[in-house]
Amino acid sequence: MKILAISDIHGKKNPKLIDYIKKDDDIKALLIAGDITDFHITEFEPLSFVKPFIDEIVEECDVDVFAIPGNCDPAGICNAIKESGPDEKPAFCMHNQLIAYENVVIMGYGGSNPTPFNTPGEADDDHIYLRVYELLAEYDYIGNTDAKRVVILLTHAPPYDTKADELPDGSHVGSQGVKKPIHEFQPDINICGHIHEACSIDKIGKTTVANPGMLEMGHAVLIDIDEEANYTVEIVDLE
């Protein structure tokens, strides 16, 4: 099974996304790491973009969609996600949620640590830490250690001081609230976004941290998982 991950759509479709998914029948799910829309959009109501965007992906590609809000998504984003997709294959808003999906566990937390831009979906790092810690601790408590599963933490904010949160000037602006629980629980994979230019793969201990960058730039993260829960993670071009 393959899972594709994208981030930071900001109300702009990339037709290469659907073309890429349709070329590979093994892609069963799409993860969206936030900022599907943008509160700055003025030519249309921002949330009106969400359902047509997700509906087209599901109908054209027959994949399951798991999404979280980003810091630029306005209030109501989770409802807009949950109302997307056909009745037989609805999208899932994974904000503060955990779900088992085949031999994968997906948990998500959206929004970001504070930015200079006063965006709608910001929270302080202490709050983010508490929520992400609770998600990882919940699975650590209820998870069946005899069952081989790949644990994917889906966040919008990248963990601090990694390739995934590095600006072009070399400064790091990610979340300590995401990084600390990753250190403590070591999920297999962290898919994140937020920093458009930081398309990258990095490691925190055994956790693979992957930021696909802004969708408009034409990249995604491809996760390939076999029946024994062995996996690979790579950046792909949507060509």
Phi and psi in degrees as GROMACS dihedral restraints (atoms count N, CA, C in turn):
[ dihedral_restraints ]
;  ai    aj    ak    al  type     phi  dphi    fc
    3     4     5     6     1  -119.0    20    10
    4     5     6     7     1   144.6    20    10
    6     7     8     9     1  -124.9    20    10
    7     8     9    10     1   129.8    20    10
    9    10    11    12     1  -102.8    20    10
   10    11    12    13     1   141.9    20    10
   12    13    14    15     1  -126.9    20    10
   13    14    15    16     1   136.1    20    10
   15    16    17    18     1  -132.8    20    10
   16    17    18    19     1   169.9    20    10
   18    19    20    21     1  -155.1    20    10
   19    20    21    22     1   164.3    20    10
   21    22    23    24     1    52.3    20    10
   22    23    24    25     1    65.0    20    10
   24    25    26    27     1   -78.1    20    10
   25    26    27    28     1   -40.8    20    10
   27    28    29    30     1    53.1    20    10
   28    29    30    31     1    42.2    20    10
   30    31    32    33     1    72.8    20    10
   31    32    33    34     1    16.7    20    10
   33    34    35    36     1  -124.9    20    10
   34    35    36    37     1   113.1    20    10
   36    37    38    39     1   -70.7    20    10
   37    38    39    40     1   151.0    20    10
   39    40    41    42     1  -123.4    20    10
   40    41    42    43     1   107.5    20    10
   42    43    44    45     1   -59.8    20    10
   43    44    45    46     1   -20.4    20    10
   45    46    47    48     1   -67.2    20    10
   46    47    48    49     1   -22.3    20    10
   48    49    50    51     1   -62.8    20    10
   49    50    51    52     1   -52.9    20    10
   51    52    53    54     1   -63.8    20    10
   52    53    54    55     1   -41.3    20    10
   54    55    56    57     1   -58.8    20    10
   55    56    57    58     1   -41.3    20    10
   57    58    59    60     1   -65.4    20    10
   58    59    60    61     1   -46.9    20    10
   60    61    62    63     1   -64.0    20    10
   61    62    63    64     1   -40.8    20    10
   63    64    65    66     1   -66.2    20    10
   64    65    66    67     1   -21.6    20    10
   66    67    68    69     1   -79.2    20    10
   67    68    69    70     1   -12.4    20    10
   69    70    71    72     1  -130.0    20    10
   70    71    72    73     1   102.6    20    10
   72    73    74    75     1   -67.2    20    10
   73    74    75    76     1   -15.2    20    10
   75    76    77    78     1   -78.8    20    10
   76    77    78    79     1   -12.8    20    10
   78    79    80    81     1   -77.2    20    10
   79    80    81    82     1   113.6    20    10
   81    82    83    84     1  -105.9    20    10
   82    83    84    85     1   -18.7    20    10
   84    85    86    87     1  -146.2    20    10
   85    86    87    88     1   153.2    20    10
   87    88    89    90     1  -123.0    20    10
   88    89    90    91     1   126.5    20    10
   90    91    92    93     1  -100.8    20    10
   91    92    93    94     1   134.2    20    10
   93    94    95    96     1  -119.6    20    10
   94    95    96    97     1   116.0    20    10
   96    97    98    99     1   -92.2    20    10
   97    98    99   100     1    37.7    20    10
   99   100   101   102     1    95.5    20    10
  100   101   102   103     1   170.8    20    10
  102   103   104   105     1    54.5    20    10
  103   104   105   106     1    52.6    20    10
  105   106   107   108     1   -66.0    20    10
  106   107   108   109     1   -39.1    20    10
  108   109   110   111     1  -123.1    20    10
  109   110   111   112     1  -159.4    20    10
  111   112   113   114     1  -158.8    20    10
  112   113   114   115     1   125.8    20    10
  114   115   116   117     1   -63.8    20    10
  115   116   117   118     1   -15.2    20    10
  117   118   119   120     1   -77.6    20    10
  118   119   120   121     1   -16.6    20    10
  120   121   122   123     1   -60.9    20    10
  121   122   123   124     1   130.6    20    10
  123   124   125   126     1  -116.8    20    10
  124   125   126   127     1   -18.8    20    10
  126   127   128   129     1   -77.5    20    10
  127   128   129   130     1   -15.9    20    10
  129   130   131   132     1  -154.5    20    10
  130   131   132   133     1   163.3    20    10
  132   133   134   135     1   -66.7    20    10
  133   134   135   136     1   122.6    20    10
  135   136   137   138     1   -52.7    20    10
  136   137   138   139     1   -44.3    20    10
  138   139   140   141     1   -68.4    20    10
  139   140   141   142     1   -17.4    20    10
  141   142   143   144     1   -68.1    20    10
  142   143   144   145     1   -14.1    20    10
  144   145   146   147     1   -76.6    20    10
  145   146   147   148     1   -28.6    20    10
  147   148   149   150     1   -64.9    20    10
  148   149   150   151     1   -55.0    20    10
  150   151   152   153     1   -62.5    20    10
  151   152   153   154     1   -49.6    20    10
  153   154   155   156     1   -59.5    20    10
  154   155   156   157     1   -36.1    20    10
  156   157   158   159     1   -64.2    20    10
  157   158   159   160     1   -50.5    20    10
  159   160   161   162     1   -71.7    20    10
  160   161   162   163     1   -40.7    20    10
  162   163   164   165     1   -56.1    20    10
  163   164   165   166     1   -45.3    20    10
  165   166   167   168     1   -62.2    20    10
  166   167   168   169     1   -41.6    20    10
  168   169   170   171     1   -62.8    20    10
  169   170   171   172     1   -47.6    20    10
  171   172   173   174     1   -66.1    20    10
  172   173   174   175     1   -44.8    20    10
  174   175   176   177     1   -69.2    20    10
  175   176   177   178     1   -37.3    20    10
  177   178   179   180     1   -80.5    20    10
  178   179   180   181     1   -31.9    20    10
  180   181   182   183     1  -115.3    20    10
  181   182   183   184     1   -11.8    20    10
  183   184   185   186     1    53.7    20    10
  184   185   186   187     1    50.8    20    10
  186   187   188   189     1  -117.5    20    10
  187   188   189   190     1   156.5    20    10
  189   190   191   192     1   -83.9    20    10
  190   191   192   193     1   140.3    20    10
  192   193   194   195     1  -116.2    20    10
  193   194   195   196     1   127.2    20    10
  195   196   197   198     1  -122.3    20    10
  196   197   198   199     1   121.7    20    10
  198   199   200   201     1  -135.3    20    10
  199   200   201   202     1   155.5    20    10
  201   202   203   204     1  -128.8    20    10
  202   203   204   205     1   160.0    20    10
  204   205   206   207     1   -76.8    20    10
  205   206   207   208     1   155.7    20    10
  207   208   209   210     1  -108.2    20    10
  208   209   210   211     1  -179.4    20    10
  210   211   212   213     1   -68.7    20    10
  211   212   213   214     1   -23.7    20    10
  213   214   215   216     1   -91.5    20    10
  214   215   216   217     1    -5.6    20    10
  216   217   218   219     1   -79.4    20    10
  217   218   219   220     1   133.0    20    10
  219   220   221   222     1   -77.3    20    10
  220   221   222   223     1   171.7    20    10
  222   223   224   225     1   -55.4    20    10
  223   224   225   226     1   142.2    20    10
  225   226   227   228     1    97.0    20    10
  226   227   228   229     1    -1.3    20    10
  228   229   230   231     1   -64.1    20    10
  229   230   231   232     1   -39.7    20    10
  231   232   233   234     1   -64.9    20    10
  232   233   234   235     1   -40.0    20    10
  234   235   236   237     1   -63.5    20    10
  235   236   237   238     1   -39.5    20    10
  237   238   239   240     1   -63.8    20    10
  238   239   240   241     1   -38.6    20    10
  240   241   242   243     1   -64.9    20    10
  241   242   243   244     1   -48.2    20    10
  243   244   245   246     1   -66.7    20    10
  244   245   246   247     1   -24.3    20    10
  246   247   248   249     1   -85.9    20    10
  247   248   249   250     1     1.2    20    10
  249   250   251   252     1   -95.8    20    10
  250   251   252   253     1   160.9    20    10
  252   253   254   255     1    83.8    20    10
  253   254   255   256     1   155.5    20    10
  255   256   257   258     1   -68.0    20    10
  256   257   258   259     1   163.2    20    10
  258   259   260   261     1   -56.5    20    10
  259   260   261   262     1   -35.8    20    10
  261   262   263   264     1   -81.9    20    10
  262   263   264   265     1    -9.1    20    10
  264   265   266   267     1  -148.4    20    10
  265   266   267   268     1    64.6    20    10
  267   268   269   270     1   -72.0    20    10
  268   269   270   271     1   154.7    20    10
  270   271   272   273     1   -77.5    20    10
  271   272   273   274     1   156.4    20    10
  273   274   275   276     1  -113.4    20    10
  274   275   276   277     1   129.4    20    10
  276   277   278   279     1   -90.3    20    10
  277   278   279   280     1   115.9    20    10
  279   280   281   282     1   -95.9    20    10
  280   281   282   283     1    11.1    20    10
  282   283   284   285     1   -62.6    20    10
  283   284   285   286     1   119.4    20    10
  285   286   287   288     1    59.8    20    10
  286   287   288   289     1    32.8    20    10
  288   289   290   291     1  -129.6    20    10
  289   290   291   292     1   161.8    20    10
  291   292   293   294     1  -137.7    20    10
  292   293   294   295     1   137.4    20    10
  294   295   296   297     1  -146.1    20    10
  295   296   297   298     1   144.4    20    10
  297   298   299   300     1   -92.2    20    10
  298   299   300   301     1   134.4    20    10
  300   301   302   303     1  -140.0    20    10
  301   302   303   304     1   105.6    20    10
  303   304   305   306     1    51.3    20    10
  304   305   306   307     1  -125.0    20    10
  306   307   308   309     1   -99.8    20    10
  307   308   309   310     1    35.5    20    10
  309   310   311   312     1  -128.5    20    10
  310   311   312   313     1   146.2    20    10
  312   313   314   315     1  -115.0    20    10
  313   314   315   316     1   124.0    20    10
  315   316   317   318     1  -111.9    20    10
  316   317   318   319     1   129.5    20    10
  318   319   320   321     1  -132.2    20    10
  319   320   321   322     1   148.0    20    10
  321   322   323   324     1  -139.1    20    10
  322   323   324   325     1   149.9    20    10
  324   325   326   327     1  -147.4    20    10
  325   326   327   328     1   121.9    20    10
  327   328   329   330     1   -96.8    20    10
  328   329   330   331     1  -175.8    20    10
  330   331   332   333     1    77.5    20    10
  331   332   333   334     1  -174.1    20    10
  333   334   335   336     1  -144.9    20    10
  334   335   336   337     1   168.3    20    10
  336   337   338   339     1   -67.4    20    10
  337   338   339   340     1   165.1    20    10
  339   340   341   342     1   -56.1    20    10
  340   341   342   343     1   143.1    20    10
  342   343   344   345     1  -121.7    20    10
  343   344   345   346     1   169.5    20    10
  345   346   347   348     1   -74.2    20    10
  346   347   348   349     1    -1.9    20    10
  348   349   350   351     1  -106.4    20    10
  349   350   351   352     1     0.8    20    10
  351   352   353   354     1    54.0    20    10
  352   353   354   355     1    54.2    20    10
  354   355   356   357     1   -85.1    20    10
  355   356   357   358     1   163.8    20    10
  357   358   359   360     1   -67.4    20    10
  358   359   360   361     1   -31.7    20    10
  360   361   362   363     1  -104.9    20    10
  361   362   363   364     1    48.8    20    10
  363   364   365   366     1  -105.3    20    10
  364   365   366   367     1   148.3    20    10
  366   367   368   369     1  -147.1    20    10
  367   368   369   370     1   156.0    20    10
  369   370   371   372     1   -74.5    20    10
  370   371   372   373     1   160.4    20    10
  372   373   374   375     1   -64.4    20    10
  373   374   375   376     1   -31.1    20    10
  375   376   377   378     1   -62.3    20    10
  376   377   378   379     1   -41.7    20    10
  378   379   380   381     1   -66.1    20    10
  379   380   381   382     1   -45.6    20    10
  381   382   383   384     1   -60.8    20    10
  382   383   384   385     1   -44.8    20    10
  384   385   386   387     1   -56.7    20    10
  385   386   387   388     1   -48.0    20    10
  387   388   389   390     1   -59.1    20    10
  388   389   390   391     1   -46.0    20    10
  390   391   392   393     1   -69.2    20    10
  391   392   393   394     1   -44.2    20    10
  393   394   395   396     1   -67.8    20    10
  394   395   396   397     1   -40.0    20    10
  396   397   398   399     1   -57.5    20    10
  397   398   399   400     1   -46.0    20    10
  399   400   401   402     1   -61.9    20    10
  400   401   402   403     1   -39.8    20    10
  402   403   404   405     1   -62.9    20    10
  403   404   405   406     1   -49.0    20    10
  405   406   407   408     1   -67.4    20    10
  406   407   408   409     1   -37.0    20    10
  408   409   410   411     1   -68.3    20    10
  409   410   411   412     1   -36.7    20    10
  411   412   413   414     1   -60.2    20    10
  412   413   414   415     1   -47.5    20    10
  414   415   416   417     1   -67.2    20    10
  415   416   417   418     1   -38.2    20    10
  417   418   419   420     1   -59.1    20    10
  418   419   420   421     1   -32.6    20    10
  420   421   422   423     1   -80.6    20    10
  421   422   423   424     1   -44.2    20    10
  423   424   425   426     1   -96.1    20    10
  424   425   426   427     1   -12.8    20    10
  426   427   428   429     1   -65.2    20    10
  427   428   429   430     1   141.9    20    10
  429   430   431   432     1   -87.9    20    10
  430   431   432   433     1   110.0    20    10
  432   433   434   435     1   -69.9    20    10
  433   434   435   436     1   -16.5    20    10
  435   436   437   438     1   -79.2    20    10
  436   437   438   439     1   -20.2    20    10
  438   439   440   441     1   -93.2    20    10
  439   440   441   442     1   126.0    20    10
  441   442   443   444     1   -79.2    20    10
  442   443   444   445     1   117.9    20    10
  444   445   446   447     1  -136.3    20    10
  445   446   447   448     1   149.4    20    10
  447   448   449   450     1   -96.1    20    10
  448   449   450   451     1   124.2    20    10
  450   451   452   453     1   -97.4    20    10
  451   452   453   454     1   119.4    20    10
  453   454   455   456     1  -114.2    20    10
  454   455   456   457     1   120.6    20    10
  456   457   458   459     1   -97.5    20    10
  457   458   459   460     1   116.6    20    10
  459   460   461   462     1  -102.5    20    10
  460   461   462   463     1   112.7    20    10
  462   463   464   465     1  -128.9    20    10
  463   464   465   466     1   154.3    20    10
  465   466   467   468     1   -81.3    20    10
  466   467   468   469     1   -48.3    20    10
  468   469   470   471     1   -72.1    20    10
  469   470   471   472     1   133.6    20    10
  471   472   473   474     1   -80.3    20    10
  472   473   474   475     1   154.5    20    10
  474   475   476   477     1   -66.8    20    10
  475   476   477   478     1   144.1    20    10
  477   478   479   480     1   -64.4    20    10
  478   479   480   481     1   145.3    20    10
  480   481   482   483     1    61.7    20    10
  481   482   483   484     1    48.8    20    10
  483   484   485   486     1  -133.4    20    10
  484   485   486   487     1   173.7    20    10
  486   487   488   489     1   -62.3    20    10
  487   488   489   490     1   -26.9    20    10
  489   490   491   492     1   -73.9    20    10
  490   491   492   493     1   -14.7    20    10
  492   493   494   495     1  -119.8    20    10
  493   494   495   496     1    15.9    20    10
  495   496   497   498     1   -90.2    20    10
  496   497   498   499     1   124.7    20    10
  498   499   500   501     1   -78.5    20    10
  499   500   501   502     1   163.9    20    10
  501   502   503   504     1   -57.0    20    10
  502   503   504   505     1   -26.7    20    10
  504   505   506   507     1   -83.6    20    10
  505   506   507   508     1     2.4    20    10
  507   508   509   510     1    92.9    20    10
  508   509   510   511     1    -6.3    20    10
  510   511   512   513     1   -79.1    20    10
  511   512   513   514     1   156.2    20    10
  513   514   515   516     1  -114.2    20    10
  514   515   516   517     1   132.0    20    10
  516   517   518   519     1  -131.2    20    10
  517   518   519   520     1    18.8    20    10
  519   520   521   522     1   -78.5    20    10
  520   521   522   523     1  -168.1    20    10
  522   523   524   525     1  -105.1    20    10
  523   524   525   526     1   123.4    20    10
  525   526   527   528     1   -67.3    20    10
  526   527   528   529     1   -29.6    20    10
  528   529   530   531     1   -67.2    20    10
  529   530   531   532     1   -23.4    20    10
  531   532   533   534     1   -87.3    20    10
  532   533   534   535     1   -41.1    20    10
  534   535   536   537     1   -65.4    20    10
  535   536   537   538     1   -43.7    20    10
  537   538   539   540     1   -62.2    20    10
  538   539   540   541     1   -48.9    20    10
  540   541   542   543     1   -67.3    20    10
  541   542   543   544     1   -26.4    20    10
  543   544   545   546     1   -63.3    20    10
  544   545   546   547     1   -44.5    20    10
  546   547   548   549     1   -56.5    20    10
  547   548   549   550     1   -41.6    20    10
  549   550   551   552     1   -76.2    20    10
  550   551   552   553     1   -36.3    20    10
  552   553   554   555     1  -112.0    20    10
  553   554   555   556     1   -18.4    20    10
  555   556   557   558     1    52.0    20    10
  556   557   558   559     1    58.8    20    10
  558   559   560   561     1   -60.1    20    10
  559   560   561   562     1   159.5    20    10
  561   562   563   564     1   -65.4    20    10
  562   563   564   565     1   -44.2    20    10
  564   565   566   567     1  -138.0    20    10
  565   566   567   568     1   138.9    20    10
  567   568   569   570     1  -118.1    20    10
  568   569   570   571     1   114.4    20    10
  570   571   572   573     1   -95.9    20    10
  571   572   573   574     1   127.7    20    10
  573   574   575   576     1  -138.5    20    10
  574   575   576   577     1  -174.1    20    10
  576   577   578   579     1  -157.6    20    10
  577   578   579   580     1  -131.4    20    10
  579   580   581   582     1    79.3    20    10
  580   581   582   583     1   -52.0    20    10
  582   583   584   585     1   -94.8    20    10
  583   584   585   586     1   102.1    20    10
  585   586   587   588     1   -60.3    20    10
  586   587   588   589     1   -37.1    20    10
  588   589   590   591     1   -83.5    20    10
  589   590   591   592     1    -7.2    20    10
  591   592   593   594     1   -97.7    20    10
  592   593   594   595     1    42.5    20    10
  594   595   596   597     1   -62.4    20    10
  595   596   597   598     1   117.2    20    10
  597   598   599   600     1  -169.8    20    10
  598   599   600   601     1   166.9    20    10
  600   601   602   603     1  -127.2    20    10
  601   602   603   604     1   135.2    20    10
  603   604   605   606     1  -143.7    20    10
  604   605   606   607     1  -179.8    20    10
  606   607   608   609     1  -133.1    20    10
  607   608   609   610     1   141.8    20    10
  609   610   611   612     1  -122.4    20    10
  610   611   612   613     1   101.1    20    10
  612   613   614   615     1    61.5    20    10
  613   614   615   616     1  -124.8    20    10
  615   616   617   618     1   -90.5    20    10
  616   617   618   619     1    -4.4    20    10
  618   619   620   621     1   -80.5    20    10
  619   620   621   622     1   126.7    20    10
  621   622   623   624     1   -86.2    20    10
  622   623   624   625     1   122.7    20    10
  624   625   626   627     1  -105.4    20    10
  625   626   627   628     1   122.1    20    10
  627   628   629   630     1  -131.5    20    10
  628   629   630   631     1   127.1    20    10
  630   631   632   633     1  -117.0    20    10
  631   632   633   634     1   114.0    20    10
  633   634   635   636     1   -75.2    20    10
  634   635   636   637     1    -8.0    20    10
  636   637   638   639     1    75.9    20    10
  637   638   639   640     1  -175.4    20    10
  639   640   641   642     1   -72.2    20    10
  640   641   642   643     1   133.4    20    10
  642   643   644   645     1   -54.9    20    10
  643   644   645   646     1   -38.2    20    10
  645   646   647   648     1   -57.0    20    10
  646   647   648   649     1   -26.1    20    10
  648   649   650   651     1   -80.1    20    10
  649   650   651   652     1    -7.4    20    10
  651   652   653   654     1    88.3    20    10
  652   653   654   655     1    24.7    20    10
  654   655   656   657     1  -122.0    20    10
  655   656   657   658     1   161.3    20    10
  657   658   659   660     1  -151.2    20    10
  658   659   660   661     1   170.5    20    10
  660   661   662   663     1  -109.9    20    10
  661   662   663   664     1   131.1    20    10
  663   664   665   666     1  -111.5    20    10
  664   665   666   667     1   123.4    20    10
  666   667   668   669     1  -109.4    20    10
  667   668   669   670     1   125.3    20    10
  669   670   671   672     1  -115.5    20    10
  670   671   672   673     1   119.5    20    10
  672   673   674   675     1  -124.1    20    10
  673   674   675   676     1   128.6    20    10
  675   676   677   678     1   -95.3    20    10
  676   677   678   679     1  -179.0    20    10
  678   679   680   681     1   -66.3    20    10
  679   680   681   682     1   -21.6    20    10
  681   682   683   684     1   -93.1    20    10
  682   683   684   685     1     9.7    20    10
  684   685   686   687     1    66.4    20    10
  685   686   687   688     1    25.1    20    10
  687   688   689   690     1   -80.6    20    10
  688   689   690   691     1   146.1    20    10
  690   691   692   693     1  -146.7    20    10
  691   692   693   694     1   157.0    20    10
  693   694   695   696     1  -128.1    20    10
  694   695   696   697     1   152.9    20    10
  696   697   698   699     1  -132.1    20    10
  697   698   699   700     1   128.4    20    10
  699   700   701   702     1  -146.4    20    10
  700   701   702   703     1   153.0    20    10
  702   703   704   705     1   -82.5    20    10
  703   704   705   706     1   132.7    20    10
  705   706   707   708     1  -123.9    20    10
  706   707   708   709     1   152.0    20    10
  708   709   710   711     1   -90.2    20    10
  709   710   711   712     1   135.7    20    10
  711   712   713   714     1   -83.0    20    10
  712   713   714   715     1    66.8    20    10
